[in-house]
Structures are given as structure tokens and as C-alpha cells.
Amino acid sequence: MKIAPFKLERYFAKYEFSAKYLLSSSDCDGFRMNDILSMANIEELKLWQNLQLGYTESQGLPMLREEITTLYSNISSDEVMVLTPEEGIFVALNCILSKDDHVICMAPSYQSLHQIVSSIGCDITFWLPDEEKGWYFDPNDIEKAIKSNTKLIIVNFPHNPTGYLPLLPDFQRIIDIAKKHNLILFSDEMYRYLEHDSSLRLPSASDLYVNAVSLSGLSKTFGLAGLRIGWLTTQNHGLLKEMATFKDYTTICNSAPSEVLGLIGLRHKDLLIEANLKKIKRNLNLLNEFIEQYNHVLSWYKPSAGTVGLAKLNVDIPSYDFCEKIAKESGIMIVPSEMFDFGNKHIRLGFGRENLPEVLDKFAQNFI
Ligand SMILES: Cc1ncc(COP(=O)(O)O)c(C=O)c1O
């Protein structure tokens, strides 16, 4: 299989571990091993200490799958498949699609959500937002884009890179459209549980619709990206079986230590989420004040969920050049919208990291 380079990941490969400061990360700071083990009770510590390092159950550790179901209202542990988040996109899309299918996919988006679709040979219609309306994605546009061979709708809420989160009636409308036209819905929910106001949290698509496949994982909301643990949930048992069969060609099974650490983390999820949300809200306020102060350079719609937002550049320089200049002069890595194939007038800003105040001080020196 031939597939185009993943621009965002290649950009991160260049800068993530060499730039002094990061202002575009979509994950929160990774918790330390000790943070997780010090939360563990005696039974959980025993699981860790007595862990056998053999192959693991392909669908995922049963206790971990059971714990994952607490994030859903209508999903049982046999409707969960544990894999890495990125692998989840690859496996699901390869199982759902054939080359003659038409797909409707949000854009801009995390590249694998549409690149894998293209690599299979499918026809894609991009579902675009209205920036002037706060990155509003109008569900009616999905219905207008449906063709006789449409098979799948791909959404990602809370959204990377805009931070957009629809209200429940709009989300329900997307589900209703999928149901009415008998389409599969792939719902990337990697940032779910990071709503800045918890009353805005959407149900998981996999709870609402039997032909939805939802993706989630430990990387963003839980600050455990290094465990490489994510999961797919679906009530469509036929599709789940196909995805399990496909996984025999990717990783076969998950890392045993990651599953146990992930289980302990998830059992104490409230502490992890609370710590991340506290940092996110503090940072978001600082970033918003910063953007208001430097409005001649940047403007944005303040995100209502997640760890990232997309700011508009109000200076006449392509965003790639702007970001390269900032990286060179201040050691700050910022992702330009070219990495999302979304023009050259925006930059993605991330606010899940502890050192954001220090990074903003450095960033400000460029505008004085
Ligand atoms: C929307 C979205 N989906 C999936 C992923 C993949 O997660 P991971 O990098 O943990 O595999 C990311 C990572 O940035 C993402 O932003």
C-alpha cells in the first residue's frame, strides 16, 4: 500500500524533540509512571508487579475493556477493541471501505482520517466549516453531499484543529442523517471528556447508533500518550469481528505493561481529567488574553473543548514561513495550517502544557 506522508506527524518529527518550546501540542503533559503507580490500590499494584510479559488477549485485557465501558452508556466490554489510537483509524477505515465507496469527511482534520480513505481509492467530499460562525460545521451540508455510493461519514468532536464542539441537536442530526441513509459513522472522540464546560459533553456516537464506530484513547484526555493505548467501540458486531481479524496484520495484541498502567490510570480517571482540565482552563484564559493583546497578529474563536484551537494570522506572511521564523528566532514550535492542507493563513495553538505561560512570554518578544 502506498500512502502520502503524514504532514503533521513529519512536522512534529522535525521539531517535537528538538525545539525548546512547544505551542502546538494536542496532548497534555504526560503523567509520570510514579503518578500512576502511586494512585494504585493494593490489588492494582499486584497486577503491575505480577504482570507476565507474554502475548496478551488480542481484543484487549478484559479488565481494561470493562473499565473502558464506564465512559459509555450503551457499550459492553465485548463491544470494545483495544489498539493504539492511530491504529484504530487505520484498521476501522480499511475494514469499512472499498475503492468504489464515497466518503464525507470533516476538513481540516487529522490527516489519517482522510488520507487512508484516499489511499484505498475512495472518492471524498470534504465537509468544511464556516470560520466566521466560530468554525460552525453545518450538518445540512452532509446531507447535500450524499451520493448513491456514499458509505461513510467521518467526524471528530471535540475537533482537532479548531477546538469546535457542536451542540447536541446538531450532533443528533448527524446521527439521524447517517441512520436515514444507512451510512456508517466513524466518530473520532479522542478529546471527549475535555469539554471546558462538562454540560456540553456529547454522548459517544457508538452509544447512539448501531452503525457508528467511535475512537477514543488515553493520549489526550488522560495525559498518557506514551502508553499508546486507544480503543474502538461499536455495537455492530460483524464489523467488530472484521476489525479484530484485520488487527492480526497490524499489532496482533497490545503491550502488556501499557494495558495494566492504562487500567490503573482509567480507574483513577477523575483525578487525571481534573488535573488536565485545570491546566487547560488556566492556559486557555492566558492564551485568549494574549491573542486579544496581539490582535494585529492573531485572532481566533476561543475553543470550547479539547486542547487545541486554530488562530488566524492577521499579518501578510504565509503561516509556514511565520512558523519557521518563530522556530528559528525563539525556539518555539508552532504548526502552520499547511500541515492540515488548510490554506496558509492559520496556525494551530495547543494549551495542554504546564509551561504555556513561559512559552507565551517568549512568543510575545517577537511582537515588541
Ligand atoms: C483527532 C485525532 N485522532 C487520532 C489521533 C491519534 O492519536 P495517537 O497519536 O495517540 O495515536 C490524534 C493525535 O493527535 C488526533 O488528534
The ligand as a Tripos MOL2 file, in Angstrom:
@<TRIPOS>MOLECULE
LIG
   16    16     1     0     0
SMALL
NO_CHARGES

@<TRIPOS>ATOM
      1 C1         -8.1760   13.6740   16.1850 C.3       1 LIG1
      2 C2         -7.0940   12.6740   16.4680 C.ar      1 LIG1
      3 N1         -7.3340   11.3780   16.2550 N.ar      1 LIG1
      4 C3         -6.4040   10.4470   16.4680 C.ar      1 LIG1
      5 C4         -5.1490   10.7840   16.9220 C.ar      1 LIG1
      6 C5         -4.1210    9.7060   17.1070 C.3       1 LIG1
      7 O1         -3.7570    9.5370   18.4580 O.3       1 LIG1
      8 P1         -2.3720    8.8620   18.8140 P.3       1 LIG1
      9 O2         -1.3260    9.8310   18.3540 O.co2     1 LIG1
     10 O3         -2.3630    8.7030   20.2830 O.co2     1 LIG1
     11 O4         -2.2810    7.5590   18.0850 O.co2     1 LIG1
     12 C6         -4.8420   12.1350   17.1480 C.ar      1 LIG1
     13 C7         -3.4860   12.5530   17.5890 C.2       1 LIG1
     14 O5         -3.1110   13.6910   17.5300 O.2       1 LIG1
     15 C8         -5.8520   13.0960   16.9150 C.ar      1 LIG1
     16 O6         -5.6380   14.4130   17.1300 O.3       1 LIG1
@<TRIPOS>BOND
     1     1     2 1
     2     2     3 ar
     3     2    15 ar
     4     3     4 ar
     5     4     5 ar
     6     5     6 1
     7     5    12 ar
     8     6     7 1
     9     7     8 1
    10     8     9 2
    11     8    10 1
    12     8    11 1
    13    12    13 1
    14    12    15 ar
    15    13    14 2
    16    15    16 1
@<TRIPOS>SUBSTRUCTURE
     1 LIG1         1 GROUP 0 **** ****
